[in-house]
């Protein structure tokens, strides 16, 4: 059973740093936050956490994140291709100009896109990952929602900068609209860097005059390309594997220099956004930005639900979707999707 906890996330030191960075007088507010698993982590999660702290984390922290180390991204993608294809799904490739996507549906239940769709934007620091690496989590979402999921292999560094990745994701969203999908029956979601793209895409769509989707889901989302604020938080000391000391350097690779503040969702007018679900590990480095983002959504009247998961690692539902906590989180996401699209009935199609 979920336990609600009142968490104040504006200490005097943090508030001073926020005022200095953003030049605004933030009010200390109390935000209702759900502790999703108050009973603690499962044995599977504890094993994953130990592996990340003992092996993956030290390896990533020792790896210099630069143009040369990007060669390892091909290794990650190759490993992703070697993973067994999830059972019970059917995949249909979609070609765009410069990038690909695929529609993943449950094999035993075909529903047209017009019944509703999920747009999934994978994580991977804007440099690695793709359709193969994230097919297991996409399959889990498709099976739980019964909907088609459009998974996007947007262009990444070094082919493009973050701005180009956002444009590709917006192209995929436009494609869904052109297929006749009611925006009120689309939910956009992503993990880590894909979480950044989720909110950046929705905000860019609003600026271009496009209708908003029914909802947004961020799984351990990156929300600000200027990572200085998260490095002041206690998370960097406790995060299981994210190389926090390298975040500043890699963020320069993402943007080819200092980040444009207007590109980060954290710095934008959030009032156009639809209802949002944020799922974050309690001890991860990006938790503080997720709390701050929930705070800002609340201030402009955007419904937001923030779940903190104990004993989990960054982007755990995407990293290990078969874990008990991942399954529960994916079920929560499916419930959110169902609730959001149920608000808009399917328009009868004439043959």
C-alpha positions as CSV (number, residue, x, y, z in Angstrom):
1,X,0.0,0.0,0.0
2,X,1.3,3.4,-0.9
3,X,2.4,5.7,1.9
4,X,2.2,9.4,1.4
5,X,5.0,11.5,2.8
6,X,5.2,15.3,3.1
7,X,8.6,16.3,1.9
8,X,10.0,19.8,2.0
9,X,12.6,20.1,-0.6
10,X,13.7,23.7,-0.2
11,X,16.4,24.1,2.4
12,X,18.0,27.5,2.8
13,X,21.2,26.4,1.0
14,X,19.4,24.8,-1.9
15,X,17.1,27.9,-2.1
16,X,20.0,30.2,-2.3
17,X,21.6,28.1,-5.1
18,X,18.3,28.1,-7.0
19,X,17.9,31.9,-6.7
20,X,21.4,32.4,-7.8
21,X,21.1,30.2,-10.9
22,X,17.6,31.2,-12.0
23,X,17.3,34.7,-10.6
24,X,13.9,34.0,-9.1
25,X,12.5,34.0,-5.6
26,X,11.4,30.4,-5.0
27,X,8.9,29.9,-2.2
28,X,9.4,26.9,0.1
29,X,6.4,24.7,-0.6
30,X,5.2,21.3,0.7
31,X,4.6,18.8,-2.1
32,X,2.8,15.5,-1.6
33,X,5.2,12.7,-2.6
34,X,4.4,9.0,-2.7
35,X,6.8,6.5,-1.3
36,X,6.0,3.7,-3.7
37,X,7.6,0.8,-1.8
38,X,7.8,1.7,1.9
39,X,8.6,-2.0,2.7
40,X,11.9,-1.7,0.9
41,X,13.5,-3.4,-2.0
42,X,13.1,-6.9,-3.3
43,X,16.0,-9.4,-3.4
44,X,16.3,-8.9,-7.1
45,X,16.5,-5.1,-6.7
46,X,19.1,-5.5,-4.0
47,X,21.2,-7.7,-6.3
48,X,21.0,-5.1,-9.1
49,X,21.8,-2.3,-6.7
50,X,24.9,-4.2,-5.5
51,X,26.0,-4.9,-9.1
52,X,25.7,-1.3,-10.1
53,X,27.5,0.0,-7.0
54,X,30.2,-2.7,-7.2
55,X,30.9,-2.9,-10.9
56,X,28.9,-0.7,-13.3
57,X,29.2,2.5,-11.2
58,X,33.0,2.3,-10.8
59,X,33.5,1.4,-14.5
60,X,31.4,4.3,-15.7
61,X,33.1,6.7,-13.3
62,X,36.5,5.6,-14.5
63,X,35.5,6.0,-18.1
64,X,36.3,9.5,-19.6
65,X,33.2,10.6,-21.4
66,X,34.5,12.1,-24.6
67,X,34.4,11.6,-28.4
68,X,36.8,8.6,-28.2
69,X,34.8,6.8,-25.5
70,X,31.7,7.1,-27.7
71,X,33.0,4.0,-29.6
72,X,31.7,2.0,-26.7
73,X,28.2,3.1,-27.6
74,X,28.4,0.6,-30.5
75,X,29.2,-2.1,-28.0
76,X,26.1,-1.2,-25.9
77,X,23.9,-1.2,-29.0
78,X,25.4,-4.6,-30.1
79,X,24.6,-6.1,-26.7
80,X,21.1,-4.7,-27.1
81,X,20.6,-6.5,-30.4
82,X,21.8,-9.8,-28.8
83,X,19.0,-9.7,-26.1
84,X,16.2,-12.1,-26.9
85,X,13.2,-10.4,-28.5
86,X,10.4,-10.2,-25.9
87,X,7.6,-12.7,-26.5
88,X,4.0,-11.8,-27.2
89,X,4.6,-8.7,-29.3
90,X,4.6,-7.8,-33.0
91,X,6.8,-5.0,-34.4
92,X,6.3,-2.8,-37.4
93,X,9.2,-0.6,-38.6
94,X,8.4,3.1,-39.5
95,X,10.9,5.0,-41.6
96,X,11.5,8.7,-41.1
97,X,13.9,11.1,-42.8
98,X,17.2,10.4,-41.0
99,X,15.9,8.0,-38.3
100,X,13.7,5.0,-37.7
101,X,11.0,4.0,-35.3
102,X,8.9,0.9,-34.6
103,X,5.4,0.3,-33.6
104,X,5.2,-2.4,-30.9
105,X,1.8,-4.0,-30.2
106,X,0.6,-7.0,-28.1
107,X,0.6,-10.0,-30.5
108,X,-2.8,-11.3,-29.3
109,X,-4.6,-8.0,-29.6
110,X,-4.4,-5.7,-32.6
111,X,-5.7,-2.2,-32.0
112,X,-5.3,0.6,-34.6
113,X,-3.3,3.7,-33.7
114,X,-6.6,5.7,-33.6
115,X,-7.6,3.8,-30.4
116,X,-4.7,5.4,-28.6
117,X,-0.9,5.3,-28.7
118,X,2.1,5.7,-26.5
119,X,5.1,7.6,-27.8
120,X,8.2,6.2,-26.1
121,X,11.6,8.0,-26.2
122,X,14.5,5.9,-25.0
123,X,17.3,7.0,-22.7
124,X,21.0,6.7,-23.0
125,X,22.6,10.1,-22.4
126,X,21.7,11.3,-25.9
127,X,24.5,9.0,-27.2
128,X,23.6,5.3,-26.8
129,X,20.6,3.1,-26.9
130,X,17.8,2.5,-29.4
131,X,15.0,0.3,-30.5
132,X,16.7,-3.0,-29.5
133,X,18.0,-1.9,-26.1
134,X,14.6,-0.6,-25.0
135,X,12.3,-3.1,-26.7
136,X,11.8,-5.0,-23.4
137,X,10.4,-2.0,-21.5
138,X,8.4,-0.9,-24.6
139,X,7.0,-4.4,-24.8
140,X,6.0,-4.3,-21.2
141,X,4.1,-1.0,-21.7
142,X,2.4,-2.3,-24.8
143,X,1.2,-5.5,-23.1
144,X,0.0,-3.6,-20.0
145,X,-1.9,-0.9,-21.9
146,X,-3.0,-3.0,-24.8
147,X,-2.0,0.0,-27.0
148,X,0.4,0.5,-29.9
149,X,3.7,2.0,-28.7
150,X,5.7,4.1,-31.1
151,X,9.4,3.7,-30.0
152,X,11.7,6.3,-31.6
153,X,15.4,5.8,-32.5
154,X,16.0,9.5,-32.8
155,X,19.3,10.9,-34.0
156,X,21.9,11.2,-31.2
157,X,25.4,12.6,-30.7
158,X,27.6,12.9,-32.7
159,X,25.0,12.8,-35.6
160,X,23.2,15.7,-34.0
161,X,22.9,17.8,-30.8
162,X,20.1,17.7,-28.3
163,X,18.1,20.2,-30.3
164,X,18.1,17.8,-33.2
165,X,17.0,14.9,-31.1
166,X,14.1,17.0,-29.9
167,X,13.1,17.8,-33.4
168,X,13.1,14.1,-34.4
169,X,10.8,13.3,-31.5
170,X,8.5,16.2,-32.5
171,X,8.5,14.7,-36.0
172,X,7.3,11.4,-34.6
173,X,4.6,13.1,-32.6
174,X,3.4,15.0,-35.7
175,X,3.3,11.6,-37.5
176,X,0.9,10.2,-34.9
177,X,-1.3,13.2,-35.4
178,X,-1.2,12.8,-39.1
179,X,-2.3,9.2,-38.8
180,X,-5.5,10.4,-37.2
181,X,-4.6,9.8,-33.6
182,X,-6.5,12.1,-31.3
183,X,-3.9,14.0,-29.2
184,X,-6.2,13.3,-26.2
185,X,-5.4,9.6,-26.7
186,X,-1.6,10.0,-26.9
187,X,0.7,9.7,-23.9
188,X,4.4,10.6,-24.3
189,X,7.0,9.0,-22.1
190,X,10.7,8.3,-21.7
191,X,13.5,7.4,-19.4
192,X,16.5,9.4,-18.4
193,X,17.5,11.5,-21.5
194,X,14.3,10.2,-23.0
195,X,12.5,11.9,-20.1
196,X,14.1,15.1,-21.0
197,X,12.9,14.6,-24.6
198,X,9.4,13.9,-23.4
199,X,9.0,17.3,-21.8
200,X,11.1,19.2,-24.4
201,X,9.0,17.7,-27.2
202,X,5.7,18.6,-25.5
203,X,6.9,22.1,-24.9
204,X,8.2,22.5,-28.4
205,X,4.8,21.2,-29.7
206,X,3.0,23.9,-27.7
207,X,5.3,26.6,-29.1
208,X,4.5,25.3,-32.6
209,X,0.8,25.5,-32.0
210,X,0.3,21.7,-31.9
211,X,-2.3,20.2,-29.5
212,X,-1.0,18.7,-26.2
213,X,-1.0,14.9,-25.6
214,X,-3.2,13.5,-22.9
215,X,-0.3,13.0,-20.5
216,X,3.5,12.8,-19.9
217,X,5.6,10.2,-18.0
218,X,9.2,10.8,-17.0
219,X,11.1,7.8,-15.7
220,X,14.2,9.2,-13.8
221,X,14.1,12.2,-16.2
222,X,16.9,14.5,-16.9
223,X,15.3,17.9,-16.8
224,X,18.1,20.5,-17.0
225,X,21.2,20.4,-19.2
226,X,22.9,22.6,-16.7
227,X,23.7,19.9,-14.2
228,X,25.2,22.1,-11.5
229,X,22.2,22.0,-9.3
230,X,22.0,18.2,-9.1
231,X,25.7,18.1,-8.2
232,X,25.0,20.1,-5.1
233,X,22.4,17.5,-3.9
234,X,23.2,14.6,-1.7
235,X,22.2,12.3,-4.5
236,X,25.7,12.3,-6.2
237,X,27.2,10.6,-3.2
238,X,24.6,7.8,-3.1
239,X,23.7,7.2,-6.7
240,X,24.5,3.6,-7.6
241,X,26.0,4.1,-11.1
242,X,25.5,7.5,-12.7
243,X,28.9,9.1,-13.2
244,X,28.0,12.4,-11.6
245,X,31.5,13.9,-11.9
246,X,31.3,13.4,-15.6
247,X,27.9,15.0,-16.1
248,X,29.3,18.5,-16.6
249,X,31.7,17.3,-19.3
250,X,29.2,15.2,-21.2
251,X,26.6,17.9,-21.1
252,X,29.0,20.1,-23.1
253,X,29.1,17.3,-25.7
254,X,25.3,17.2,-25.8
255,X,25.1,20.9,-26.6
256,X,28.5,21.7,-28.2
257,X,29.3,24.2,-25.5
258,X,27.4,25.9,-22.7
259,X,23.8,24.7,-22.6
260,X,21.1,27.1,-23.8
261,X,18.8,27.5,-20.8
262,X,15.8,27.8,-23.0
263,X,16.3,24.2,-24.2
264,X,15.9,22.7,-20.7
265,X,12.3,22.0,-19.6
266,X,13.2,23.1,-16.1
267,X,13.6,26.7,-17.3
268,X,10.5,26.8,-19.5
269,X,6.9,28.0,-18.9
270,X,5.3,24.7,-17.9
271,X,1.7,25.8,-17.9
272,X,0.9,24.3,-21.3
273,X,1.8,20.8,-20.2
274,X,-0.8,18.0,-19.5
275,X,-0.9,15.8,-16.4
276,X,2.4,14.3,-15.5
277,X,3.7,11.2,-13.8
278,X,7.3,11.2,-12.5
279,X,8.9,7.9,-11.3
280,X,12.3,8.3,-9.6
281,X,14.7,6.3,-7.5
282,X,14.9,7.7,-4.0
283,X,18.8,7.8,-3.9
284,X,19.5,8.8,-7.5
285,X,21.3,11.9,-8.6
286,X,18.4,13.3,-10.6
287,X,15.9,13.1,-7.7
288,X,16.4,16.7,-6.7
289,X,15.5,18.0,-10.1
290,X,12.4,15.8,-10.3
291,X,11.2,17.2,-7.0
292,X,11.9,20.8,-8.2
293,X,10.1,20.1,-11.4
294,X,7.1,18.7,-9.6
295,X,7.1,21.8,-7.5
296,X,7.0,24.0,-10.6
297,X,4.3,22.0,-12.3
298,X,2.2,22.4,-9.1
299,X,2.8,26.1,-9.1
300,X,1.3,26.5,-12.6
301,X,-1.6,24.2,-11.9
302,X,-0.4,21.1,-13.9
303,X,-1.5,17.9,-12.1
304,X,1.6,16.0,-11.2
305,X,2.2,12.7,-9.3
306,X,5.7,12.0,-8.1
307,X,6.7,8.5,-7.0
308,X,9.9,7.8,-5.1
309,X,11.2,4.2,-5.1
310,X,13.4,2.9,-2.3
311,X,16.4,0.8,-3.0
312,X,16.2,1.3,-6.8
313,X,18.7,2.5,-9.4
314,X,18.4,5.2,-12.0
315,X,15.8,4.4,-14.7
316,X,15.2,0.9,-13.1
317,X,12.0,0.1,-15.1
318,X,13.9,0.5,-18.4
319,X,17.1,-1.1,-17.1
320,X,15.5,-4.2,-15.7
321,X,11.8,-4.3,-16.6
322,X,11.3,-7.9,-15.2
323,X,12.2,-6.9,-11.6
324,X,9.2,-6.9,-9.2
325,X,9.5,-3.1,-8.6
326,X,9.8,-2.5,-12.3
327,X,6.7,-4.5,-13.0
328,X,4.8,-2.6,-10.4
329,X,6.1,0.8,-11.8
330,X,5.1,-0.3,-15.3
331,X,1.6,-1.2,-14.0
332,X,1.4,2.3,-12.4
333,X,2.4,3.8,-15.8
334,X,-0.2,1.7,-17.6
335,X,-2.9,2.8,-15.1
336,X,-1.9,6.4,-15.7
337,X,-2.1,5.9,-19.5
338,X,-5.5,4.3,-19.2
339,X,-6.9,7.0,-17.0
340,X,-5.7,9.8,-19.3
341,X,-6.9,8.4,-22.6
342,X,-10.2,7.3,-21.1
343,X,-11.1,11.0,-20.8
344,X,-11.4,11.1,-24.6
345,X,-13.7,8.5,-26.2
346,X,-12.7,6.9,-29.5
347,X,-14.4,8.5,-32.5
348,X,-16.2,5.9,-34.6
349,X,-14.4,5.3,-37.9
350,X,-16.4,5.1,-41.1
351,X,-15.2,2.5,-43.6
